[in-house]
Amino acid sequence: MARTMEPLARKIFKGVLMAELVGIFGAYFLFNKMNTSQDFRQTMNKNFPFILEVYYKSMEQSGMYGLREQDQEKWLNSKN
């Protein structure tokens, strides 16, 4: 019985590993895009504000303050 379960367990392990790798690369891509594009952050603010909040908090945790205020000021000025 153990021998028949081994291929299934290996497939499940590979599937979980692939899902984790996709998640890691997706998170990196999203962070990099938000970190380099203020327009993308504005789009995220409109569609997924909770994700942008996590980005701002992580940036503040790393010691980079004022990014949120700069974005809000630019977005407010662009509306006027």
Salt bridges, closest charged atoms under 4 A:
GLU6 OE2 - ARG10 NH2 3.27
ASP39 OD1 - LYS74 NZ 3.67
GLU53 OE2 - LYS57 NZ 3.70
GLU53 OE1 - ARG68 NH1 2.80
GLU60 OE2 - ARG68 NH2 3.37
ASP71 OD2 - ARG41 NE 2.72
